[in-house]
Amino acid sequence: MSDTTTVVTPAEPASSSPAAPLREVGALIRGARKGRSMTQSQLAERVGTSQSAINRIEQGGQNLSLEMLTRISDALDQQIVSIGGAPQRAHLRVQGGRKLSGSIAVNSSKNAAVALLCASLLNRGVTRLHKVARIVEVDRIIDVLRSLGATVTWSEDGEVLEIVAPSDLHLDAIDADAARRTRSVLMFLGPLSGRYGSFRLPYAGGCDLGTRTVEPHLIALRPFGVDVEATSGWYEVDVANTEVPTKSVVLTERGDTVTENAILAAAARDGVTTIRNASPNYMVQDLCFFLELLGVQIEGIGSTTLRITGKSRIDEVVDYWPSEDPVEAMSLLTAGIVTESTLTVTRAPIEFLEIELATLAEMGLRFDVSDEYAAANGRTRLVDVTVHPSELHAPIDKIHAMPFPGLNIDNLPFFVVIAAMAEGTTLVHDWVYEGRAIHLLDLTRLGASVTLRDPHRLDVTGPTHFSGAEVSCPPALRPAVVILLAMLAAKGESVLRNVGIIARGYEQLQERLNSLGASIETFHD
């Protein structure tokens, strides 16, 4: 028998990169260990190896024998991988109807993390990002960075991610498989266009949310001389030499990633760029805070007009702590609301939740908000929010998202399951994505009354007495989590099948909910 084995993740096929399977199985081991509140040293003791060996395994830096895989699986009481054959799919079994209690801290922002990873390409020095979420989306961007020649390493405790980009990137060696599985790869356009006259990027992937045109990105980058032609599976990019000291960019869409791309393009060039109709959302502010540490001057952070003085050469040693994720905060608050529990969510970024909380107050939710305190980045304002069991009612007006400072588009799906708990009928209008609202119809399987008016609008009538059911996971991140949260409220047993997409945006969500009193079990078939 061979001393090493090919490994496959339960949720998704392995990347084409030779080291990717080892990194993926290492992430599974790390997740299972943390889910059991076990340190690396404790796991090492159980399997008869050293803490440093466990760290290398979790980083994907050490080959694994069949014997070691078996010992680790036994120590963690969980099958880590399938050996050969087709990959197993991960499913969740939920025993619903349980009250949650206690407190839980919000993790750092997924959307900020991917933007900061893309921005690290601007820095010839050392970029250290602290407490980055260990999620699939981050791992995919890391795979792309490594394929370009960047050195990306996690600290032994997993708390610090260090990135060192080489002077010359290996553009032809880009990991196309990893890139095509994340829409975030579009944010390589900005930093790469500041360093190279031509390059190519794979088509962007991500959630199934309907048509999501890249045209706003191209409009944002044209003032920088960026021309993009779509060919078979690739974006072919040419950058004209347009060294204009002062530029003005007007975005036709106040999108988050569009704004970030324009910011990155401006930051990579000498001169001053004014960006109008910019998104001031949380991930954009995080990116600006980070770029300021690199010596890029940015005026107007938090507004729709940014004035950026860029630098064509950046060589800094920088440490940065991404701020907490308002969408995860809303997810956790929703868990408490739908289970009619008293639950405290700590480290919630209040600036990006004020409209959500005001809407919930209008619906009758009782909650307490602590005094504000600063995030680790010194800039983001945090609070602790405690929700209490409440008699909810439908709001008079519809619930719809708007660009910041409006209700966050990623938080809108949570209001569908909340509205299902409320007396009366609520109109939820998802005007951005033509394909997302339909995924929330799966709530009817659990007993909710959800009617699709058209691809963008839902009528939700409550109150709902959720009951257990088996549901296939929607191919979109936020609706998938909404279904899981509804299962927490449902009486009896529910099964959510093929849950790999949840790992794209949440780190150890199952284990964290279980720590509050939920009963969620992973199984494979």
Phi and psi in degrees as a GROMACS rama.xvg file:
@    title "Ramachandran Plot"
@    xaxis  label "Phi"
@    yaxis  label "Psi"
@TYPE xy
-65.2804  150.515  SER-2
-75.6421  -24.8982  ASP-3
-121.855  166.051  THR-4
-138.985  149.798  THR-5
-77.6519  132.722  THR-6
-115.975  151.951  VAL-7
-133.237  134.354  VAL-8
-69.9221  149.685  THR-9
-64.8975  -31.6815  PRO-10
-91.5081  -36.4244  ALA-11
-144.361  157.341  GLU-12
-66.1287  150.781  PRO-13
-69.3373  153.662  ALA-14
-68.325  161.524  SER-15
-73.7969  -16.2637  SER-16
-65.1451  132.286  SER-17
-56.9001  -34.1149  PRO-18
-86.4772  -11.0129  ALA-19
-59.4978  -43.5342  ALA-20
-59.0501  -38.5909  PRO-21
-66.7988  -38.3551  LEU-22
-66.1217  -38.7144  ARG-23
-68.5442  -42.6508  GLU-24
-70.0332  -32.2714  VAL-25
-62.412  -39.7121  GLY-26
-64.6465  -37.3325  ALA-27
-64.7673  -42.8704  LEU-28
-63.3971  -45.1023  ILE-29
-59.8142  -44.0366  ARG-30
-64.2316  -43.1855  GLY-31
-65.5711  -38.467  ALA-32
-64.5958  -48.1863  ARG-33
-64.9361  -34.6456  LYS-34
-63.0217  -22.1034  GLY-35
-103.647  15.0693  ARG-36
52.3394  42.9047  SER-37
-110.037  136.987  MET-38
-81.0679  165.765  THR-39
-61.7737  -37.9222  GLN-40
-64.9868  -39.8018  SER-41
-65.8275  -41.3957  GLN-42
-65.6207  -41.5406  LEU-43
-58.1199  -42.5303  ALA-44
-63.2078  -39.671  GLU-45
-69.0294  -33.1011  ARG-46
-99.7568  -2.25736  VAL-47
77.8944  41.6394  GLY-48
-139.983  -169.822  THR-49
-98.0641  160.377  SER-50
-62.5367  -38.4089  GLN-51
-65.5807  -33.2539  SER-52
-67.3474  -41.2842  ALA-53
-62.5502  -40.2244  ILE-54
-61.6957  -44.0234  ASN-55
-63.4219  -39.5243  ARG-56
-62.5405  -44.8249  ILE-57
-68.6588  -24.9888  GLU-58
-85.0613  -4.88598  GLN-59
77.465  21.5076  GLY-60
-104.273  14.1318  GLY-61
-144.885  133.139  GLN-62
-63.8629  150.408  ASN-63
-118.395  128.405  LEU-64
-81.2544  160.451  SER-65
-59.9877  -37.9763  LEU-66
-63.2803  -44.421  GLU-67
-65.9718  -40.8378  MET-68
-58.9696  -41.528  LEU-69
-66.0303  -42.9865  THR-70
-63.3823  -42.4101  ARG-71
-65.4252  -43.4315  ILE-72
-60.6056  -41.8162  SER-73
-65.2221  -41.8955  ASP-74
-65.1492  -34.3907  ALA-75
-94.7271  -3.85316  LEU-76
54.0872  44.8568  ASP-77
-156.566  134.146  GLN-78
-71.6102  119.586  GLN-79
-82.3781  -44.8022  ILE-80
-140.981  164.648  VAL-81
-97.8961  144.045  SER-82
-104.025  109.598  ILE-83
71.9444  175.788  GLY-84
69.0735  -166.464  GLY-85
-75.767  148.106  ALA-86
-66.3275  142.15  PRO-87
-80.0587  147.162  GLN-88
-96.8435  142.86  ARG-89
-93.1654  137.691  ALA-90
-131.962  161.581  HIS-91
-119.564  134.833  LEU-92
-109.642  121.734  ARG-93
-116.364  125.629  VAL-94
-95.9039  103.621  GLN-95
-89.5764  -175.548  GLY-96
79.7535  13.1861  GLY-97
-98.8777  142.432  ARG-98
-76.0386  143.938  LYS-99
-100.341  159.504  LEU-100
-158.85  165.74  SER-101
98.5439  -157.186  GLY-102
-136.463  156.364  SER-103
-147.86  137.347  ILE-104
-90.993  144.526  ALA-105
-78.5192  134.691  VAL-106
-78.8083  171.666  ASN-107
-70.788  161.989  SER-108
-73.6144  128.722  SER-109
-65.4074  -46.2097  LYS-110
-68.9331  -32.8819  ASN-111
-68.1258  -40.4822  ALA-112
-60.2625  -45.9832  ALA-113
-67.2742  -35.389  VAL-114
-65.6566  -41.0102  ALA-115
-68.0287  -35.7356  LEU-116
-63.6425  -42.6878  LEU-117
-64.5034  -39.7263  CYS-118
-66.3535  -24.7435  ALA-119
-61.4603  -20.1158  SER-120
-65.5467  -19.8838  LEU-121
-74.7186  -22.0448  LEU-122
-99.0527  121.026  ASN-123
-80.295  -9.7305  ARG-124
-90.8814  -143.54  GLY-125
-111.668  125.185  VAL-126
-108.784  123.821  THR-127
-118.523  119.049  ARG-128
-107.134  129.193  LEU-129
-103.055  139.383  HIS-130
56.4041  43.3411  LYS-131
-73.537  138.915  VAL-132
-62.0442  131.129  ALA-133
-89.9682  82.3658  ARG-134
-126.899  165.782  ILE-135
-60.06  -42.0769  VAL-136
-58.8693  -41.5705  GLU-137
-65.9483  -43.2357  VAL-138
-60.7072  -36.7041  ASP-139
-67.2608  -42.1279  ARG-140
-65.6771  -38.2748  ILE-141
-61.8041  -41.5646  ILE-142
-58.6386  -41.2317  ASP-143
-66.1616  -44.9322  VAL-144
-59.6609  -44.5543  LEU-145
-64.0513  -38.0582  ARG-146
-66.1601  -25.4047  SER-147
-82.0752  -5.10558  LEU-148
106.483  -0.362011  GLY-149
-73.2019  145.363  ALA-150
-92.3226  118.53  THR-151
-126.503  118.294  VAL-152
-135.776  144.611  THR-153
-95.5777  145.652  TRP-154
-68.278  164.602  SER-155
-59.4351  -34.6056  GLU-156
-88.2267  1.3092  ASP-157
73.8574  9.92411  GLY-158
-89.6441  -21.1414  GLU-159
-128.526  132.778  VAL-160
-111.999  119.838  LEU-161
-108.307  131.251  GLU-162
-125.138  129.746  ILE-163
-127.238  112.66  VAL-164
-90.9675  135.161  ALA-165
-71.9215  164.194  PRO-166
-62.2634  -37.683  SER-167
-120.094  116.518  ASP-168
-79.8181  150.465  LEU-169
-90.4558  75.4871  HIS-170
-62.5068  -33.8695  LEU-171
-73.7545  -13.0979  ASP-172
-99.9875  13.8673  ALA-173
-57.0813  137.113  ILE-174
-74.5609  92.9213  ASP-175
-65.4285  -34.3191  ALA-176
-64.7055  -48.7036  ASP-177
-64.3085  -40.0101  ALA-178
-64.6152  -39.2657  ALA-179
-71.9135  -13.7474  ARG-180
-98.1429  12.0455  ARG-181
-145.757  131.61  THR-182
-69.841  -19.7204  ARG-183
-63.3737  -16.5112  SER-184
-62.0481  -20.8414  VAL-185
-58.2931  -27.6385  LEU-186
-77.0182  2.59747  MET-187
-79.2206  -18.2692  PHE-188
-58.7387  -46.7444  LEU-189
-61.443  -58.4473  GLY-190
-66.7942  -37.5077  PRO-191
-68.4931  -33.8687  LEU-192
-68.3052  -19.6231  SER-193
-83.0131  -11.4381  GLY-194
-115.326  -22.0038  ARG-195
-134.652  147.627  TYR-196
-79.8973  -21.3518  GLY-197
-158.343  147.3  SER-198
-168.492  174.971  PHE-199
-134.89  146.853  ARG-200
-128.267  143.26  LEU-201
-67.3422  154.296  PRO-202
-53.9413  142.525  TYR-203
-82.9684  145.936  ALA-204
-114.579  -134.168  GLY-205
113.07  -153.546  GLY-206
-68.3795  155.845  CYS-207
-85.3948  93.331  ASP-208
-123.401  22.293  LEU-209
86.2542  -165.951  GLY-210
-71.4339  123.032  THR-211
-128.234  91.7027  ARG-212
-65.1313  148.41  THR-213
-93.8661  -0.275052  VAL-214
-56.3255  -41.6139  GLU-215
-57.843  -33.5689  PRO-216
-64.8738  -42.7848  HIS-217
-67.1618  -39.3214  LEU-218
-61.7468  -41.1308  ILE-219
-66.2073  -30.4368  ALA-220
-95.9464  -13.6492  LEU-221
-59.914  -37.7463  ARG-222
-61.0111  -17.6223  PRO-223
-92.6787  9.07899  PHE-224
81.764  15.705  GLY-225
-88.9234  124.116  VAL-226
-120.365  128.152  ASP-227
-121.298  129.166  VAL-228
-119.129  128.696  GLU-229
-85.0755  122.995  ALA-230
-116.837  -163.123  THR-231
-68.5693  94.975  SER-232
81.1526  4.09298  GLY-233
-138.474  153.294  TRP-234
-100.07  117.937  TYR-235
-93.6527  120.806  GLU-236
-114.75  128.83  VAL-237
-121.817  138.985  ASP-238
-121.201  115.665  VAL-239
-75.254  154.79  ALA-240
-83.0638  87.4204  ASN-241
-117.453  73.0265  THR-242
-82.7387  80.4647  GLU-243
-99.2581  123.455  VAL-244
-56.843  -35.3699  PRO-245
-127.418  131.017  THR-246
-127.814  152.098  LYS-247
-128.011  125.576  SER-248
-120.038  125.492  VAL-249
-112.033  117.612  VAL-250
-81.4721  131.868  LEU-251
-79.2687  -16.2583  THR-252
-134.605  129.314  GLU-253
-84.629  59.0647  ARG-254
-86.8303  153.726  GLY-255
-68.819  -54.6066  ASP-256
-69.8285  -30.6384  THR-257
-62.0484  -47.0686  VAL-258
-61.3679  -43.0474  THR-259
-62.9138  -39.6927  GLU-260
-62.1631  -44.0604  ASN-261
-64.9848  -39.6643  ALA-262
-62.2974  -44.9452  ILE-263
-65.1059  -39.2873  LEU-264
-64.4102  -40.5192  ALA-265
-69.0437  -39.2972  ALA-266
-65.0719  -27.962  ALA-267
-82.8014  -2.68385  ALA-268
-125.331  144.658  ARG-269
-65.4373  150.214  ASP-270
109.918  -179.347  GLY-271
-115.115  131.87  VAL-272
-124.107  131.642  THR-273
-105.963  125.127  THR-274
-112.347  121.591  ILE-275
-109.882  154.093  ARG-276
60.9979  35.994  ASN-277
-79.2173  148.003  ALA-278
-74.4236  132.564  SER-279
-100.457  23.5123  PRO-280
-67.9717  172.752  ASN-281
-60.031  -44.1886  TYR-282
-69.5534  -30.1233  MET-283
-68.125  -43.2273  VAL-284
-63.1399  -42.0216  GLN-285
-58.1432  -44.8497  ASP-286
-60.4217  -43.2263  LEU-287
-64.3723  -42.95  CYS-288
-58.3618  -42.5884  PHE-289
-65.1003  -45.8705  PHE-290
-64.2058  -32.2196  LEU-291
-61.4454  -36.5454  GLU-292
-66.0592  -25.2609  LEU-293
-83.3124  -0.938996  LEU-294
96.7514  5.30259  GLY-295
-82.354  129.2  VAL-296
-89.698  127.66  GLN-297
-133.713  121.946  ILE-298
-106.085  143.009  GLU-299
93.3237  17.2736  GLY-300
-59.244  131.382  ILE-301
93.051  -1.71948  GLY-302
-116.969  179.119  SER-303
-92.0052  3.11514  THR-304
-126.462  119.319  THR-305
-114.985  138.991  LEU-306
-119.929  114.347  ARG-307
-117.406  126.534  ILE-308
-105.462  106.369  THR-309
-86.45  176.624  GLY-310
-139.156  125.112  LYS-311
-74.6608  -18.1408  SER-312
-132.228  118.774  ARG-313
-124.603  125.14  ILE-314
-142.338  85.1917  ASP-315
-129.178  156.043  GLU-316
-104.139  116.734  VAL-317
-135.252  138.797  VAL-318
-115.38  135.221  ASP-319
-145.05  141.902  TYR-320
-110.574  108.21  TRP-321
-60.0091  147.419  PRO-322
-76.7061  171.066  SER-323
-73.2074  157.264  GLU-324
-92.9898  114  ASP-325
-67.9571  -24.7609  PRO-326
-74.7657  -39.7969  VAL-327
-64.3869  -38.8945  GLU-328
-58.1747  -43.6088  ALA-329
-66.3363  -36.0961  MET-330
-59.9384  -46.1341  SER-331
-70.6029  -38.8783  LEU-332
-61.3483  -40.5424  LEU-333
-62.5946  -38.5052  THR-334
-57.4341  -42.4647  ALA-335
-69.2289  -38.9841  GLY-336
-66.117  -48.7962  ILE-337
-74.0572  -23.5279  VAL-338
-91.2056  4.48762  THR-339
52.3928  51.3551  GLU-340
-113.467  162.242  SER-341
-95.1829  115.831  THR-342
-143.981  137.154  LEU-343
-108.492  126.413  THR-344
-108.305  113.241  VAL-345
-95.4546  159.6  THR-346
60.7132  44.6796  ARG-347
-92.3691  127.525  ALA-348
-75.6429  98.13  PRO-349
-65.0141  -32.7794  ILE-350
-56.8731  -28.7793  GLU-351
-106.81  15.966  PHE-352
-131.957  1.90591  LEU-353
-63.9575  -41.4892  GLU-354
-69.4866  -39.5721  ILE-355
-60.0425  -45.8534  GLU-356
-67.4009  -36.81  LEU-357
-64.6666  -38.9064  ALA-358
-65.9605  -42.0461  THR-359
-64.3165  -37.9583  LEU-360
-62.456  -40.3451  ALA-361
-61.8393  -30.9661  GLU-362
-84.1363  -0.458436  MET-363
99.3188  7.9405  GLY-364
-71.0593  134.812  LEU-365
-96.0475  126.875  ARG-366
-153.994  158.589  PHE-367
-119.062  144.746  ASP-368
-124.175  129.673  VAL-369
-75.7441  175.135  SER-370
-64.5315  155.698  ASP-371
-78.1679  151.413  GLU-372
-146.602  164.732  TYR-373
-87.622  143.974  ALA-374
-72.6736  172.471  ALA-375
-64.2948  -24.2361  ALA-376
-77.4435  -5.47863  ASN-377
77.6521  0.257449  GLY-378
-120.47  -37.8703  ARG-379
-81.1223  137.776  THR-380
-92.58  126.072  ARG-381
-114.047  154.962  LEU-382
-143.958  168.075  VAL-383
-106.181  132.505  ASP-384
-118.049  127.068  VAL-385
-113.193  120.754  THR-386
-98.6013  149.515  VAL-387
-125.687  154.629  HIS-388
-55.7012  133.373  PRO-389
-143.214  154.893  SER-390
-90.9489  107.521  GLU-391
-91.7017  152.543  LEU-392
-138.099  154.803  HIS-393
-64.0588  142.211  ALA-394
-70.5561  157.289  PRO-395
-67.3229  -43.065  ILE-396
-95.8433  167.023  ASP-397
-67.6491  161.502  LYS-398
-106.221  124.179  ILE-399
-146.94  155.459  HIS-400
-87.3017  158.625  ALA-401
-145.6  157.946  MET-402
-56.2114  150.2  PRO-403
-53.2552  133.734  PHE-404
-92.8861  25.6454  PRO-405
-78.7721  -177.763  GLY-406
-62.9711  130.147  LEU-407
-65.0529  134.58  ASN-408
-60.9881  -32.5546  ILE-409
-75.5547  -17.3403  ASP-410
-89.115  -13.8897  ASN-411
-58.3263  -43.1428  LEU-412
-57.8449  -29.2481  PRO-413
-66.4011  -27.0122  PHE-414
-72.8803  -16.5237  PHE-415
-69.5172  -47.3916  VAL-416
-71.7794  -31.7932  VAL-417
-67.2454  -43.2492  ILE-418
-62.1858  -30.4143  ALA-419
-66.3552  -21.0948  ALA-420
-87.4954  -10.2237  MET-421
-96.0518  151.599  ALA-422
-73.1462  127.761  GLU-423
105.174  -174.28  GLY-424
-112.362  131.364  THR-425
-115.684  132.058  THR-426
-93.4492  121.138  LEU-427
-110.617  122.569  VAL-428
-113.638  108.798  HIS-429
-101.869  83.5374  ASP-430
-79.0189  -12.2042  TRP-431
-82.7146  -49.2179  VAL-432
-107.739  121.901  TYR-433
-80.8947  -8.825  GLU-434
-111.628  -2.88039  GLY-435
-86.9555  -38.3447  ARG-436
-58.6319  -35.7969  ALA-437
-62.711  -29.7678  ILE-438
-64.6217  -27.3659  HIS-439
-77.8203  -7.71685  LEU-440
-64.4712  -18.549  LEU-441
-61.7478  -17.2992  ASP-442
-62.204  -23.7378  LEU-443
-64.5372  -26.7268  THR-444
-63.4265  -25.0288  ARG-445
-97.8465  4.78942  LEU-446
107.209  -0.75401  GLY-447
-76.9699  155.591  ALA-448
-103.203  96.5769  SER-449
-126.497  121.862  VAL-450
-120.24  134.07  THR-451
-90.2089  113.735  LEU-452
-73.713  -43.478  ARG-453
-162.718  -179.787  ASP-454
-58.3395  -12.5697  PRO-455
-115.236  -13.094  HIS-456
-128.572  138.345  ARG-457
-125.705  139.625  LEU-458
-101.303  126.911  ASP-459
-121.68  120.97  VAL-460
-116.233  132.095  THR-461
-134.664  -175.201  GLY-462
-80.5663  150.557  PRO-463
-102.376  138.368  THR-464
-106.111  91.4647  HIS-465
-63.3397  143.275  PHE-466
-132.06  152.606  SER-467
-63.0369  148.22  GLY-468
-161.699  169.87  ALA-469
-104.043  129.741  GLU-470
-136.014  139.117  VAL-471
-82.0402  136.056  SER-472
-63.1886  129.656  CYS-473
-62.4915  152.658  PRO-474
-83.8771  32.2541  PRO-475
-138.988  137.748  ALA-476
-60.9197  -57.239  LEU-477
-66.7232  -44.7227  ARG-478
-58.1403  -34.1544  PRO-479
-62.2213  -43.5773  ALA-480
-68.707  -36.2251  VAL-481
-59.7353  -43.345  VAL-482
-61.7119  -42.7186  ILE-483
-61.4409  -42.9407  LEU-484
-66.1665  -37.1078  LEU-485
-63.019  -34.7589  ALA-486
-65.8642  -29.2882  MET-487
-62.9861  -32.4722  LEU-488
-87.0406  -14.7876  ALA-489
-78.7091  135.156  ALA-490
-68.7003  136.789  LYS-491
88.2072  -163.839  GLY-492
-97.5487  136.689  GLU-493
-125.415  155.624  SER-494
-129.617  127.446  VAL-495
-111.726  116.84  LEU-496
-97.8076  147.131  ARG-497
57.693  66.5228  ASN-498
-95.7467  16.2183  VAL-499
-55.9122  -31.4751  GLY-500
-66.1572  -25.622  ILE-501
-63.0257  -33.2455  ILE-502
-68.3643  -12.2569  ALA-503
-64.7867  -32.91  ARG-504
-126.982  -2.20991  GLY-505
-134.486  135.069  TYR-506
-97.2711  116.278  GLU-507
53.4155  45.0504  GLN-508
-62.2674  -42.032  LEU-509
-58.7208  -50.1725  GLN-510
-64.7928  -36.307  GLU-511
-69.8789  -39.4733  ARG-512
-66.9376  -38.5463  LEU-513
-61.4825  -33.2896  ASN-514
-65.9388  -17.3706  SER-515
-95.4284  -2.41851  LEU-516
115.229  -0.877074  GLY-517
-72.173  163.454  ALA-518
-126.141  95.6008  SER-519
-127.467  126.812  ILE-520
-123.936  135.389  GLU-521
-87.7917  139.172  THR-522
-144.628  162.736  PHE-523
-129.196  152.85  HIS-524
